[in-house]
Amino acid sequence: MLLIFQLALFALILVSFLLVIGVPVVFATPEGWGQNKSTVFSGVGIWFLLVFAVGILNSFVV
Protein backbone atom coordinates (compact mmCIF):
# COMPACT_ATOMS: atom_id res chain seq x y z
CA MET A 1 0.00 0.00 0.00
CA LEU A 2 2.93 2.30 0.70
CA LEU A 3 4.20 1.91 -2.86
CA ILE A 4 0.81 2.85 -4.33
CA PHE A 5 0.70 5.92 -2.08
CA GLN A 6 4.20 6.97 -3.12
CA LEU A 7 3.40 6.53 -6.82
CA ALA A 8 0.19 8.56 -6.48
CA LEU A 9 2.05 11.29 -4.62
CA PHE A 10 4.79 11.36 -7.27
CA ALA A 11 2.13 11.60 -10.00
CA LEU A 12 0.47 14.48 -8.12
CA ILE A 13 3.77 16.34 -7.87
CA LEU A 14 4.50 15.73 -11.56
CA VAL A 15 1.06 16.89 -12.73
CA SER A 16 1.28 19.94 -10.45
CA PHE A 17 4.64 20.86 -11.94
CA LEU A 18 3.33 20.43 -15.48
CA LEU A 19 0.30 22.61 -14.74
CA VAL A 20 2.42 25.32 -13.11
CA ILE A 21 4.55 25.48 -16.26
CA GLY A 22 1.88 24.74 -18.86
CA VAL A 23 -1.04 26.98 -17.89
CA PRO A 24 0.89 30.28 -18.09
CA VAL A 25 2.35 29.17 -21.41
CA VAL A 26 -1.14 28.47 -22.74
CA PHE A 27 -2.36 31.90 -21.65
CA ALA A 28 0.72 33.63 -23.07
CA THR A 29 0.41 32.23 -26.58
CA PRO A 30 -1.94 33.88 -29.07
CA GLU A 31 -5.08 31.77 -29.53
CA GLY A 32 -3.65 29.42 -26.91
CA TRP A 33 -6.69 29.24 -24.66
CA GLY A 34 -9.09 28.48 -27.49
CA GLN A 35 -6.95 25.65 -28.82
CA ASN A 36 -5.80 24.13 -25.52
CA LYS A 37 -8.85 24.58 -23.30
CA SER A 38 -9.66 20.86 -23.22
CA THR A 39 -6.06 19.97 -22.38
CA VAL A 40 -5.99 22.39 -19.45
CA PHE A 41 -9.33 21.11 -18.15
CA SER A 42 -8.12 17.51 -18.47
CA GLY A 43 -4.99 18.36 -16.49
CA VAL A 44 -7.02 20.06 -13.78
CA GLY A 45 -9.38 17.09 -13.62
CA ILE A 46 -6.48 14.66 -13.24
CA TRP A 47 -5.00 16.93 -10.57
CA PHE A 48 -8.23 16.89 -8.52
CA LEU A 49 -8.49 13.11 -8.91
CA LEU A 50 -4.94 12.68 -7.66
CA VAL A 51 -5.53 15.03 -4.71
CA PHE A 52 -8.47 12.92 -3.56
CA ALA A 53 -6.61 9.66 -4.25
CA VAL A 54 -3.60 10.78 -2.20
CA GLY A 55 -5.91 11.87 0.62
CA ILE A 56 -7.69 8.53 0.67
CA LEU A 57 -4.48 6.52 0.38
CA ASN A 58 -2.94 8.56 3.18
CA SER A 59 -5.55 7.21 5.59
CA PHE A 60 -4.39 3.66 4.82
CA VAL A 61 -0.67 4.39 5.13
CA VAL A 62 -0.66 6.27 8.43
PQR file with spaces between the fields and no chain letter, atoms N, CA, C, O and H, PARSE charges and radii, in Angstrom:
ATOM       1  N    MET     1       0.827   -1.191    0.000 -0.4000 1.5000
ATOM       2  CA   MET     1       0.000    0.000    0.000 -0.0000 2.0000
ATOM       3  C    MET     1       0.873    1.258    0.000  0.5500 1.7000
ATOM       4  O    MET     1       0.510    2.283   -0.577 -0.5500 1.4000
ATOM       5  N    LEU     2       2.020    1.158    0.653 -0.4000 1.5000
ATOM       6  CA   LEU     2       2.926    2.304    0.703 -0.0000 2.0000
ATOM       7  C    LEU     2       3.440    2.657   -0.690  0.5500 1.7000
ATOM       8  O    LEU     2       3.583    3.835   -1.017 -0.5500 1.4000
ATOM       9  H    LEU     2       2.315    0.326    1.122  0.4000 1.0000
ATOM      10  N    LEU     3       3.714    1.655   -1.504 -0.4000 1.5000
ATOM      11  CA   LEU     3       4.204    1.907   -2.860 -0.0000 2.0000
ATOM      12  C    LEU     3       3.149    2.613   -3.708  0.5500 1.7000
ATOM      13  O    LEU     3       3.475    3.519   -4.475 -0.5500 1.4000
ATOM      14  H    LEU     3       3.598    0.698   -1.239  0.4000 1.0000
ATOM      15  N    ILE     4       1.899    2.207   -3.576 -0.4000 1.5000
ATOM      16  CA   ILE     4       0.815    2.852   -4.327 -0.0000 2.0000
ATOM      17  C    ILE     4       0.675    4.314   -3.897  0.5500 1.7000
ATOM      18  O    ILE     4       0.490    5.202   -4.729 -0.5500 1.4000
ATOM      19  H    ILE     4       1.634    1.471   -2.953  0.4000 1.0000
ATOM      20  N    PHE     5       0.767    4.548   -2.589 -0.4000 1.5000
ATOM      21  CA   PHE     5       0.704    5.919   -2.081 -0.0000 2.0000
ATOM      22  C    PHE     5       1.846    6.767   -2.632  0.5500 1.7000
ATOM      23  O    PHE     5       1.632    7.904   -3.052 -0.5500 1.4000
ATOM      24  H    PHE     5       0.917    3.826   -1.913  0.4000 1.0000
ATOM      25  N    GLN     6       3.051    6.219   -2.629 -0.4000 1.5000
ATOM      26  CA   GLN     6       4.202    6.966   -3.125 -0.0000 2.0000
ATOM      27  C    GLN     6       4.081    7.256   -4.615  0.5500 1.7000
ATOM      28  O    GLN     6       4.445    8.345   -5.061 -0.5500 1.4000
ATOM      29  H    GLN     6       3.224    5.295   -2.288  0.4000 1.0000
ATOM      30  N    LEU     7       3.580    6.309   -5.386 -0.4000 1.5000
ATOM      31  CA   LEU     7       3.395    6.534   -6.820 -0.0000 2.0000
ATOM      32  C    LEU     7       2.328    7.594   -7.083  0.5500 1.7000
ATOM      33  O    LEU     7       2.489    8.438   -7.965 -0.5500 1.4000
ATOM      34  H    LEU     7       3.284    5.425   -5.024  0.4000 1.0000
ATOM      35  N    ALA     8       1.243    7.548   -6.319 -0.4000 1.5000
ATOM      36  CA   ALA     8       0.190    8.555   -6.482 -0.0000 2.0000
ATOM      37  C    ALA     8       0.703    9.938   -6.092  0.5500 1.7000
ATOM      38  O    ALA     8       0.379   10.928   -6.747 -0.5500 1.4000
ATOM      39  H    ALA     8       1.112    6.862   -5.603  0.4000 1.0000
ATOM      40  N    LEU     9       1.489   10.008   -5.047 -0.4000 1.5000
ATOM      41  CA   LEU     9       2.054   11.290   -4.622 -0.0000 2.0000
ATOM      42  C    LEU     9       3.042   11.827   -5.655  0.5500 1.7000
ATOM      43  O    LEU     9       3.060   13.025   -5.936 -0.5500 1.4000
ATOM      44  H    LEU     9       1.752    9.204   -4.515  0.4000 1.0000
ATOM      45  N    PHE    10       3.861   10.945   -6.219 -0.4000 1.5000
ATOM      46  CA   PHE    10       4.789   11.365   -7.271 -0.0000 2.0000
ATOM      47  C    PHE    10       4.024   11.857   -8.495  0.5500 1.7000
ATOM      48  O    PHE    10       4.410   12.853   -9.108 -0.5500 1.4000
ATOM      49  H    PHE    10       3.847    9.971   -5.992  0.4000 1.0000
ATOM      50  N    ALA    11       2.947   11.167   -8.855 -0.4000 1.5000
ATOM      51  CA   ALA    11       2.130   11.603   -9.996 -0.0000 2.0000
ATOM      52  C    ALA    11       1.497   12.963   -9.716  0.5500 1.7000
ATOM      53  O    ALA    11       1.420   13.803  -10.612 -0.5500 1.4000
ATOM      54  H    ALA    11       2.634   10.358   -8.357  0.4000 1.0000
ATOM      55  N    LEU    12       1.044   13.189   -8.487 -0.4000 1.5000
ATOM      56  CA   LEU    12       0.469   14.484   -8.119 -0.0000 2.0000
ATOM      57  C    LEU    12       1.507   15.599   -8.242  0.5500 1.7000
ATOM      58  O    LEU    12       1.209   16.676   -8.759 -0.5500 1.4000
ATOM      59  H    LEU    12       1.106   12.507   -7.759  0.4000 1.0000
ATOM      60  N    ILE    13       2.705   15.342   -7.774 -0.4000 1.5000
ATOM      61  CA   ILE    13       3.768   16.344   -7.874 -0.0000 2.0000
ATOM      62  C    ILE    13       4.107   16.610   -9.334  0.5500 1.7000
ATOM      63  O    ILE    13       4.309   17.762   -9.720 -0.5500 1.4000
ATOM      64  H    ILE    13       2.948   14.467   -7.355  0.4000 1.0000
ATOM      65  N    LEU    14       4.172   15.572  -10.145 -0.4000 1.5000
ATOM      66  CA   LEU    14       4.496   15.727  -11.559 -0.0000 2.0000
ATOM      67  C    LEU    14       3.417   16.515  -12.301  0.5500 1.7000
ATOM      68  O    LEU    14       3.731   17.419  -13.075 -0.5500 1.4000
ATOM      69  H    LEU    14       4.008   14.636   -9.831  0.4000 1.0000
ATOM      70  N    VAL    15       2.153   16.177  -12.069 -0.4000 1.5000
ATOM      71  CA   VAL    15       1.056   16.890  -12.729 -0.0000 2.0000
ATOM      72  C    VAL    15       1.005   18.339  -12.253  0.5500 1.7000
ATOM      73  O    VAL    15       0.741   19.242  -13.048 -0.5500 1.4000
ATOM      74  H    VAL    15       1.898   15.442  -11.441  0.4000 1.0000
ATOM      75  N    SER    16       1.254   18.569  -10.966 -0.4000 1.5000
ATOM      76  CA   SER    16       1.275   19.940  -10.449 -0.0000 2.0000
ATOM      77  C    SER    16       2.365   20.758  -11.130  0.5500 1.7000
ATOM      78  O    SER    16       2.140   21.905  -11.517 -0.5500 1.4000
ATOM      79  H    SER    16       1.468   17.836  -10.321  0.4000 1.0000
ATOM      80  N    PHE    17       3.538   20.168  -11.275 -0.4000 1.5000
ATOM      81  CA   PHE    17       4.638   20.864  -11.940 -0.0000 2.0000
ATOM      82  C    PHE    17       4.293   21.169  -13.394  0.5500 1.7000
ATOM      83  O    PHE    17       4.561   22.267  -13.881 -0.5500 1.4000
ATOM      84  H    PHE    17       3.721   19.236  -10.961  0.4000 1.0000
ATOM      85  N    LEU    18       3.701   20.203  -14.083 -0.4000 1.5000
ATOM      86  CA   LEU    18       3.326   20.425  -15.480 -0.0000 2.0000
ATOM      87  C    LEU    18       2.270   21.522  -15.612  0.5500 1.7000
ATOM      88  O    LEU    18       2.320   22.319  -16.548 -0.5500 1.4000
ATOM      89  H    LEU    18       3.483   19.311  -13.688  0.4000 1.0000
ATOM      90  N    LEU    19       1.321   21.566  -14.689 -0.4000 1.5000
ATOM      91  CA   LEU    19       0.299   22.611  -14.742 -0.0000 2.0000
ATOM      92  C    LEU    19       0.877   23.986  -14.410  0.5500 1.7000
ATOM      93  O    LEU    19       0.482   24.988  -15.007 -0.5500 1.4000
ATOM      94  H    LEU    19       1.280   20.918  -13.929  0.4000 1.0000
ATOM      95  N    VAL    20       1.803   24.034  -13.466 -0.4000 1.5000
ATOM      96  CA   VAL    20       2.418   25.318  -13.112 -0.0000 2.0000
ATOM      97  C    VAL    20       3.186   25.882  -14.300  0.5500 1.7000
ATOM      98  O    VAL    20       3.206   27.096  -14.502 -0.5500 1.4000
ATOM      99  H    VAL    20       2.124   23.221  -12.981  0.4000 1.0000
ATOM     100  N    ILE    21       3.809   25.030  -15.075 -0.4000 1.5000
ATOM     101  CA   ILE    21       4.547   25.481  -16.257 -0.0000 2.0000
ATOM     102  C    ILE    21       3.606   25.676  -17.446  0.5500 1.7000
ATOM     103  O    ILE    21       3.726   26.659  -18.177 -0.5500 1.4000
ATOM     104  H    ILE    21       3.793   24.043  -14.911  0.4000 1.0000
ATOM     105  N    GLY    22       2.681   24.753  -17.638 -0.4000 1.5000
ATOM     106  CA   GLY    22       1.875   24.738  -18.856 -0.0000 2.0000
ATOM     107  C    GLY    22       0.780   25.778  -18.937  0.5500 1.7000
ATOM     108  O    GLY    22       0.553   26.341  -20.009 -0.5500 1.4000
ATOM     109  H    GLY    22       2.584   23.955  -17.044  0.4000 1.0000
ATOM     110  N    VAL    23       0.097   26.051  -17.847 -0.4000 1.5000
ATOM     111  CA   VAL    23      -1.038   26.980  -17.894 -0.0000 2.0000
ATOM     112  C    VAL    23      -0.598   28.405  -18.247  0.5500 1.7000
ATOM     113  O    VAL    23      -1.242   29.031  -19.089 -0.5500 1.4000
ATOM     114  H    VAL    23       0.281   25.594  -16.977  0.4000 1.0000
ATOM     115  N    PRO    24       0.459   28.942  -17.649 -0.5600 1.5000
ATOM     116  CA   PRO    24       0.886   30.278  -18.088  0.2800 2.0000
ATOM     117  C    PRO    24       1.341   30.316  -19.545  0.5500 1.7000
ATOM     118  O    PRO    24       1.151   31.319  -20.232 -0.5500 1.4000
ATOM     119  N    VAL    25       1.939   29.227  -20.012 -0.4000 1.5000
ATOM     120  CA   VAL    25       2.354   29.175  -21.413 -0.0000 2.0000
ATOM     121  C    VAL    25       1.136   29.202  -22.321  0.5500 1.7000
ATOM     122  O    VAL    25       1.145   29.868  -23.356 -0.5500 1.4000
ATOM     123  H    VAL    25       2.094   28.412  -19.453  0.4000 1.0000
ATOM     124  N    VAL    26       0.087   28.481  -21.940 -0.4000 1.5000
ATOM     125  CA   VAL    26      -1.143   28.470  -22.740 -0.0000 2.0000
ATOM     126  C    VAL    26      -1.748   29.865  -22.798  0.5500 1.7000
ATOM     127  O    VAL    26      -2.181   30.309  -23.862 -0.5500 1.4000
ATOM     128  H    VAL    26       0.080   27.940  -21.100  0.4000 1.0000
ATOM     129  N    PHE    27      -1.781   30.561  -21.664 -0.4000 1.5000
ATOM     130  CA   PHE    27      -2.360   31.903  -21.653 -0.0000 2.0000
ATOM     131  C    PHE    27      -1.479   32.921  -22.371  0.5500 1.7000
ATOM     132  O    PHE    27      -1.982   33.934  -22.856 -0.5500 1.4000
ATOM     133  H    PHE    27      -1.430   30.201  -20.800  0.4000 1.0000
ATOM     134  N    ALA    28      -0.187   32.671  -22.445 -0.4000 1.5000
ATOM     135  CA   ALA    28       0.724   33.628  -23.072 -0.0000 2.0000
ATOM     136  C    ALA    28       0.722   33.537  -24.594  0.5500 1.7000
ATOM     137  O    ALA    28       1.032   34.516  -25.273 -0.5500 1.4000
ATOM     138  H    ALA    28       0.221   31.847  -22.052  0.4000 1.0000
ATOM     139  N    THR    29       0.378   32.383  -25.130 -0.4000 1.5000
ATOM     140  CA   THR    29       0.412   32.233  -26.581 -0.0000 2.0000
ATOM     141  C    THR    29      -0.856   32.805  -27.200  0.5500 1.7000
ATOM     142  O    THR    29      -1.931   32.714  -26.607 -0.5500 1.4000
ATOM     143  H    THR    29       0.126   31.587  -24.579  0.4000 1.0000
ATOM     144  N    PRO    30      -0.740   33.392  -28.383 -0.5600 1.5000
ATOM     145  CA   PRO    30      -1.941   33.880  -29.068  0.2800 2.0000
ATOM     146  C    PRO    30      -2.829   32.697  -29.468  0.5500 1.7000
ATOM     147  O    PRO    30      -2.342   31.687  -29.975 -0.5500 1.4000
ATOM     148  N    GLU    31      -4.103   32.834  -29.239 -0.4000 1.5000
ATOM     149  CA   GLU    31      -5.080   31.773  -29.526 -0.0000 2.0000
ATOM     150  C    GLU    31      -4.805   30.495  -28.729  0.5500 1.7000
ATOM     151  O    GLU    31      -5.317   29.430  -29.071 -0.5500 1.4000
ATOM     152  H    GLU    31      -4.499   33.655  -28.827  0.4000 1.0000
ATOM     153  N    GLY    32      -4.012   30.595  -27.685 -0.4000 1.5000
ATOM     154  CA   GLY    32      -3.648   29.415  -26.910 -0.0000 2.0000
ATOM     155  C    GLY    32      -4.798   28.845  -26.111  0.5500 1.7000
ATOM     156  O    GLY    32      -4.970   27.628  -26.045 -0.5500 1.4000
ATOM     157  H    GLY    32      -3.596   31.461  -27.407  0.4000 1.0000
ATOM     158  N    TRP    33      -5.595   29.722  -25.499 -0.4000 1.5000
ATOM     159  CA   TRP    33      -6.687   29.241  -24.664 -0.0000 2.0000
ATOM     160  C    TRP    33      -7.747   28.541  -25.497  0.5500 1.7000
ATOM     161  O    TRP    33      -8.269   27.504  -25.087 -0.5500 1.4000
ATOM     162  H    TRP    33      -5.455   30.711  -25.553  0.4000 1.0000
ATOM     163  N    GLY    34      -8.067   29.084  -26.648 -0.4000 1.5000
ATOM     164  CA   GLY    34      -9.093   28.476  -27.493 -0.0000 2.0000
ATOM     165  C    GLY    34      -8.696   27.106  -28.008  0.5500 1.7000
ATOM     166  O    GLY    34      -9.543   26.226  -28.160 -0.5500 1.4000
ATOM     167  H    GLY    34      -7.643   29.926  -26.981  0.4000 1.0000
ATOM     168  N    GLN    35      -7.417   26.922  -28.276 -0.4000 1.5000
ATOM     169  CA   GLN    35      -6.953   25.654  -28.819 -0.0000 2.0000
ATOM     170  C    GLN    35      -6.648   24.625  -27.740  0.5500 1.7000
ATOM     171  O    GLN    35      -6.762   23.426  -27.992 -0.5500 1.4000
ATOM     172  H    GLN    35      -6.729   27.637  -28.153  0.4000 1.0000
ATOM     173  N    ASN    36      -6.266   25.057  -26.557 -0.4000 1.5000
ATOM     174  CA   ASN    36      -5.805   24.134  -25.516 -0.0000 2.0000
ATOM     175  C    ASN    36      -6.712   24.076  -24.300  0.5500 1.7000
ATOM     176  O    ASN    36      -6.303   23.596  -23.243 -0.5500 1.4000
ATOM     177  H    ASN    36      -6.173   26.032  -26.352  0.4000 1.0000
ATOM     178  N    LYS    37      -7.931   24.557  -24.438 -0.4000 1.5000
ATOM     179  CA   LYS    37      -8.847   24.578  -23.299 -0.0000 2.0000
ATOM     180  C    LYS    37      -9.116   23.170  -22.772  0.5500 1.7000
ATOM     181  O    LYS    37      -9.107   22.955  -21.560 -0.5500 1.4000
ATOM     182  H    LYS    37      -8.263   24.947  -25.297  0.4000 1.0000
ATOM     183  N    SER    38      -9.353   22.219  -23.656 -0.4000 1.5000
ATOM     184  CA   SER    38      -9.658   20.858  -23.215 -0.0000 2.0000
ATOM     185  C    SER    38      -8.452   20.207  -22.543  0.5500 1.7000
ATOM     186  O    SER    38      -8.613   19.421  -21.609 -0.5500 1.4000
ATOM     187  H    SER    38      -9.361   22.394  -24.641  0.4000 1.0000
ATOM     188  N    THR    39      -7.260   20.524  -23.005 -0.4000 1.5000
ATOM     189  CA   THR    39      -6.058   19.970  -22.381 -0.0000 2.0000
ATOM     190  C    THR    39      -5.877   20.507  -20.966  0.5500 1.7000
ATOM     191  O    THR    39      -5.526   19.757  -20.055 -0.5500 1.4000
ATOM     192  H    THR    39      -7.129   21.162  -23.763  0.4000 1.0000
ATOM     193  N    VAL    40      -6.113   21.790  -20.782 -0.4000 1.5000
ATOM     194  CA   VAL    40      -5.991   22.385  -19.446 -0.0000 2.0000
ATOM     195  C    VAL    40      -7.048   21.803  -18.517  0.5500 1.7000
ATOM     196  O    VAL    40      -6.745   21.465  -17.373 -0.5500 1.4000
ATOM     197  H    VAL    40      -6.398   22.399  -21.522  0.4000 1.0000
ATOM     198  N    PHE    41      -8.279   21.681  -18.991 -0.4000 1.5000
ATOM     199  CA   PHE    41      -9.330   21.111  -18.153 -0.0000 2.0000
ATOM     200  C    PHE    41      -9.054   19.646  -17.821  0.5500 1.7000
ATOM     201  O    PHE    41      -9.359   19.201  -16.715 -0.5500 1.4000
ATOM     202  H    PHE    41      -8.525   21.956  -19.921  0.4000 1.0000
ATOM     203  N    SER    42      -8.488   18.898  -18.748 -0.4000 1.5000
ATOM     204  CA   SER    42      -8.116   17.509  -18.465 -0.0000 2.0000
ATOM     205  C    SER    42      -7.035   17.445  -17.394  0.5500 1.7000
ATOM     206  O    SER    42      -7.100   16.613  -16.489 -0.5500 1.4000
ATOM     207  H    SER    42      -8.240   19.260  -19.646  0.4000 1.0000
ATOM     208  N    GLY    43      -6.045   18.323  -17.497 -0.4000 1.5000
ATOM     209  CA   GLY    43      -4.988   18.355  -16.491 -0.0000 2.0000
ATOM     210  C    GLY    43      -5.510   18.714  -15.116  0.5500 1.7000
ATOM     211  O    GLY    43      -5.092   18.133  -14.115 -0.5500 1.4000
ATOM     212  H    GLY    43      -5.993   18.999  -18.233  0.4000 1.0000
ATOM     213  N    VAL    44      -6.427   19.676  -15.063 -0.4000 1.5000
ATOM     214  CA   VAL    44      -7.015   20.065  -13.777 -0.0000 2.0000
ATOM     215  C    VAL    44      -7.864   18.926  -13.214  0.5500 1.7000
ATOM     216  O    VAL    44      -7.859   18.690  -12.006 -0.5500 1.4000
ATOM     217  H    VAL    44      -6.767   20.149  -15.876  0.4000 1.0000
ATOM     218  N    GLY    45      -8.586   18.228  -14.070 -0.4000 1.5000
ATOM     219  CA   GLY    45      -9.381   17.086  -13.615 -0.0000 2.0000
ATOM     220  C    GLY    45      -8.514   15.970  -13.057  0.5500 1.7000
ATOM     221  O    GLY    45      -8.839   15.385  -12.024 -0.5500 1.4000
ATOM     222  H    GLY    45      -8.591   18.419  -15.051  0.4000 1.0000
ATOM     223  N    ILE    46      -7.412   15.673  -13.737 -0.4000 1.5000
ATOM     224  CA   ILE    46      -6.478   14.658  -13.241 -0.0000 2.0000
ATOM     225  C    ILE    46      -5.869   15.107  -11.918  0.5500 1.7000
ATOM     226  O    ILE    46      -5.668   14.295  -11.015 -0.5500 1.4000
ATOM     227  H    ILE    46      -7.148   16.148  -14.577  0.4000 1.0000
ATOM     228  N    TRP    47      -5.574   16.405  -11.805 -0.4000 1.5000
ATOM     229  CA   TRP    47      -4.997   16.925  -10.572 -0.0000 2.0000
ATOM     230  C    TRP    47      -5.958   16.733   -9.397  0.5500 1.7000
ATOM     231  O    TRP    47      -5.547   16.278   -8.330 -0.5500 1.4000
ATOM     232  H    TRP    47      -5.737   17.065  -12.538  0.4000 1.0000
ATOM     233  N    PHE    48      -7.243   17.079   -9.590 -0.4000 1.5000
ATOM     234  CA   PHE    48      -8.233   16.890   -8.523 -0.0000 2.0000
ATOM     235  C    PHE    48      -8.390   15.416   -8.171  0.5500 1.7000
ATOM     236  O    PHE    48      -8.506   15.071   -6.995 -0.5500 1.4000
ATOM     237  H    PHE    48      -7.577   17.448  -10.457  0.4000 1.0000
ATOM     238  N    LEU    49      -8.396   14.552   -9.164 -0.4000 1.5000
ATOM     239  CA   LEU    49      -8.494   13.115   -8.914 -0.0000 2.0000
ATOM     240  C    LEU    49      -7.310   12.631   -8.078  0.5500 1.7000
ATOM     241  O    LEU    49      -7.483   11.854   -7.139 -0.5500 1.4000
ATOM     242  H    LEU    49      -8.302   14.832  -10.119  0.4000 1.0000
ATOM     243  N    LEU    50      -6.121   13.088   -8.419 -0.4000 1.5000
ATOM     244  CA   LEU    50      -4.939   12.682   -7.660 -0.0000 2.0000
ATOM     245  C    LEU    50      -4.938   13.248   -6.246  0.5500 1.7000
ATOM     246  O    LEU    50      -4.471   12.584   -5.320 -0.5500 1.4000
ATOM     247  H    LEU    50      -5.981   13.719   -9.182  0.4000 1.0000
ATOM     248  N    VAL    51      -5.448   14.456   -6.062 -0.4000 1.5000
ATOM     249  CA   VAL    51      -5.526   15.026   -4.709 -0.0000 2.0000
ATOM     250  C    VAL    51      -6.417   14.160   -3.826  0.5500 1.7000
ATOM     251  O    VAL    51      -6.057   13.850   -2.690 -0.5500 1.4000
ATOM     252  H    VAL    51      -5.827   14.995   -6.814  0.4000 1.0000
ATOM     253  N    PHE    52      -7.574   13.773   -4.344 -0.4000 1.5000
ATOM     254  CA   PHE    52      -8.467   12.920   -3.557 -0.0000 2.0000
ATOM     255  C    PHE    52      -7.880   11.530   -3.355  0.5500 1.7000
ATOM     256  O    PHE    52      -8.027   10.949   -2.279 -0.5500 1.4000
ATOM     257  H    PHE    52      -7.866   14.025   -5.267  0.4000 1.0000
ATOM     258  N    ALA    53      -7.220   10.989   -4.371 -0.4000 1.5000
ATOM     259  CA   ALA    53      -6.610    9.664   -4.245 -0.0000 2.0000
ATOM     260  C    ALA    53      -5.503    9.667   -3.196  0.5500 1.7000
ATOM     261  O    ALA    53      -5.412    8.740   -2.391 -0.5500 1.4000
ATOM     262  H    ALA    53      -7.101   11.461   -5.244  0.4000 1.0000
ATOM     263  N    VAL    54      -4.667   10.692   -3.196 -0.4000 1.5000
ATOM     264  CA   VAL    54      -3.595   10.779   -2.198 -0.0000 2.0000
ATOM     265  C    VAL    54      -4.196   10.940   -0.803  0.5500 1.7000
ATOM     266  O    VAL    54      -3.691   10.355    0.155 -0.5500 1.4000
ATOM     267  H    VAL    54      -4.741   11.446   -3.850  0.4000 1.0000
ATOM     268  N    GLY    55      -5.254   11.717   -0.677 -0.4000 1.5000
ATOM     269  CA   GLY    55      -5.905   11.874    0.619 -0.0000 2.0000
ATOM     270  C    GLY    55      -6.491   10.575    1.143  0.5500 1.7000
ATOM     271  O    GLY    55      -6.374   10.268    2.329 -0.5500 1.4000
ATOM     272  H    GLY    55      -5.664   12.193   -1.456  0.4000 1.0000
ATOM     273  N    ILE    56      -7.116    9.819    0.265 -0.4000 1.5000
ATOM     274  CA   ILE    56      -7.693    8.533    0.675 -0.0000 2.0000
ATOM     275  C    ILE    56      -6.595    7.530    0.992  0.5500 1.7000
ATOM     276  O    ILE    56      -6.664    6.827    2.001 -0.5500 1.4000
ATOM     277  H    ILE    56      -7.211   10.068   -0.699  0.4000 1.0000
ATOM     278  N    LEU    57      -5.580    7.460    0.132 -0.4000 1.5000
ATOM     279  CA   LEU    57      -4.482    6.520    0.377 -0.0000 2.0000
ATOM     280  C    LEU    57      -3.703    6.877    1.635  0.5500 1.7000
ATOM     281  O    LEU    57      -3.154    5.993    2.292 -0.5500 1.4000
ATOM     282  H    LEU    57      -5.523    8.031   -0.688  0.4000 1.0000
ATOM     283  N    ASN    58      -3.647    8.144    1.976 -0.4000 1.5000
ATOM     284  CA   ASN    58      -2.943    8.563    3.182 -0.0000 2.0000
ATOM     285  C    ASN    58      -3.583    7.968    4.435  0.5500 1.7000
ATOM     286  O    ASN    58      -2.887    7.678    5.408 -0.5500 1.4000
ATOM     287  H    ASN    58      -4.093    8.862    1.442  0.4000 1.0000
ATOM     288  N    SER    59      -4.884    7.786    4.416 -0.4000 1.5000
ATOM     289  CA   SER    59      -5.546    7.215    5.589 -0.0000 2.0000
ATOM     290  C    SER    59      -5.190    5.742    5.780  0.5500 1.7000
ATOM     291  O    SER    59      -5.278    5.225    6.894 -0.5500 1.4000
ATOM     292  H    SER    59      -5.449    8.021    3.626  0.4000 1.0000
ATOM     293  N    PHE    60      -4.792    5.065    4.708 -0.4000 1.5000
ATOM     294  CA   PHE    60      -4.391    3.663    4.822 -0.0000 2.0000
ATOM     295  C    PHE    60      -2.924    3.509    5.208  0.5500 1.7000
ATOM     296  O    PHE    60      -2.544    2.505    5.812 -0.5500 1.4000
ATOM     297  H    PHE    60      -4.720    5.485    3.803  0.4000 1.0000
ATOM     298  N    VAL    61      -2.105    4.485    4.868 -0.4000 1.5000
ATOM     299  CA   VAL    61      -0.669    4.386    5.128 -0.0000 2.0000
ATOM     300  C    VAL    61      -0.345    4.746    6.569  0.5500 1.7000
ATOM     301  O    VAL    61       0.479    4.090    7.207 -0.5500 1.4000
ATOM     302  H    VAL    61      -2.413    5.300    4.378  0.4000 1.0000
ATOM     303  N    VAL    62      -0.988    5.785    7.082 -0.4000 1.5000
ATOM     304  CA   VAL    62      -0.661    6.266    8.430 -0.0000 2.0000
ATOM     305  C    VAL    62      -1.242    5.366    9.475  0.5500 1.7000
ATOM     306  O    VAL    62      -1.070    5.614   10.669 -0.5500 1.4000
ATOM     307  H    VAL    62      -1.657    6.318    6.564  0.4000 1.0000
